[in-house]
Every structure is written in C-alpha cells, then in structure tokens.
C-alpha cells in the first residue's frame, strides 16, 4: 500500500475533532457524492475482511506524532517540570524516532510549547487579537432557537445554549497521513476528495461555516521504522480487540465512539449508529509479527451491525502506524 501526506490550511474553527475514523466517514461520503454509489461500494469491497481502500490518520501538527500511551513512570524522571505540565507533553517530534523510546518523553512538547515554536519560526506574522496561549483552544459559542410564534427564545427547546468550538492559532497548519491501495484509489483522487471535504466543512456545524480547510500536498516521507522494531505506534483511533496483540506489551487509552450518520443519511430516520469501543491514537501495540503495510486494526460493521438504516455501514477500526522498538526494560 502507498502513503500520502497532506497539509491542511485551516480556514475556520472546528466543531468536531479531526480524528481519523471521523475523517474516513466523511471521505466515504465525499467519494459517493463525487463518483456515485457504485464507486463507493467498489471501494468498500473487502473492507471488513482486512482489505481497506484507505486508512486515515488524525490531523496532527506538521512534523509531530501523538505521544505513545505509555505510563509516565516508565520513562526516566524529568526534573525541569511538575507532573501536570509533563502530562501535557502530548506531541512527539518525528525526529525523535532516531532516539531510543526512553528519551521520548523529554523530547515531547505541549501545545503551548508548539505555539511558541510556531510563532518564533514566523516572527513576521501578526499575533492574533486574543493572544492564544496554545496551538489550539476551546471557546464557547452561544446558540439559540427562535420560537416563530412568539418571535423570541424561551424555555425547553427554545432555551439558549452553548457549544464548544476549537480555534487554532493563526497559520497553525495540520498534517494528515493516509495509507491507501493505489490500485483502488489514487493519491490524486484522495487529494480531490479531501479538498471537497474542506470546501464543504468537516464535522459538527459545517452547515454554518465550521470545519473548513484547504488541502496541499506535503513533501514529507512516511516516518521511518526504528531499528529492531517490534511494536506499532498508532496515528488514529483503532479497534485492536481480538487481533492477537501481546497484552503485556501493549498500552492504550480506550473510549466509546457514539457515531452518527452524516450527509444525506441524517434524513433517513435514525441517524445514530451502534457504539464501538476504540483505542485512541498513540496506542502502542505489540503484534506477533509486524504488518506488511503500515496499518493495524480491523474494519468494523457491515451487514447491519452498526446501522439499521444503512446496513452496509462500516467504521474505520484501522489506523496508520509507525513501527517502533519497545525495549524490554520499559515493560513492567
């Protein structure tokens, strides 16, 4: 399988996090809308049998990877910061792959530190009016519904409410990594589809202008595997359950995805999908043998398992990954 790296030029705040499994869902709708239902069905053939046509990563700052979900106690102690600040160091530079894993925590950076680096690299850029303290931040956005009878807001369904939006610092571009089967979908087609997503808007409240971005190819090679690699660092949520990973040498944080249909499917009765259990990006999984392609996980759904409205619905339980070396001395 081939790899593709794209730069996202952000043009609006976001109502939904740019996570790989959510991006894949919108990618499927973009493929259907541009090329038709039959083209999507062809692409999804074999998806739950270990043959995905594309696997999408989370959007991360350019040049950075998610920190592996290892307990902080397994790394050497860092004396130049308190535990709360160290826990915020969630981004690992790609260049750190040249170092042994034990050195990674000291090389990781927080979003506040990434912002400082970003501003220092582009001193000519005017500072945003609100002087952000991190590369991205959540801000509340008031909403209200108008009762057309009274012409005002009120109680119950018409009560004002607030939703959170994620705002990125000016010029803070993100990176998207995609593993794809070039015989089934080309890099040019994928670039065009993600450009469609960025033009329409990604995620919640795209209809009112959120989630817009522009796409540019990024001449970045896929992060190289470490010498003597024996584990996989995931770059998106995935479903590792039942795949034979070594439980004693695997580390991950789990969450439940309460998915919803998007695009035209929201008008087909029930927009909700069955919940799925996933491991967040940054999972460190140890397989019996490393995969031939830089992906781990499995395709979920199909045959009505996820949706009663669209029985063929699938969910990305795959994740792009980087092969890394997990030293035996770092395993409890």
Helices and strands as residue ranges (DSSP letters): E 2-10, H 20-35, H 37-44, G 47-49, E 54-56, E 60-61, E 64-66, G 72-74, H 83-87, E 91-93, G 94-98, G 101-103, H 104-107, H 111-121, E 136-143, G 156-158, E 161-168, E 174-180, H 187-200, G 206-208, E 213-217, E 231-234, G 247-249, E 254-257, G 263-267, E 276-279, E 284-285, E 295-297, E 300-301, E 314-315, E 318-324, G 328-330
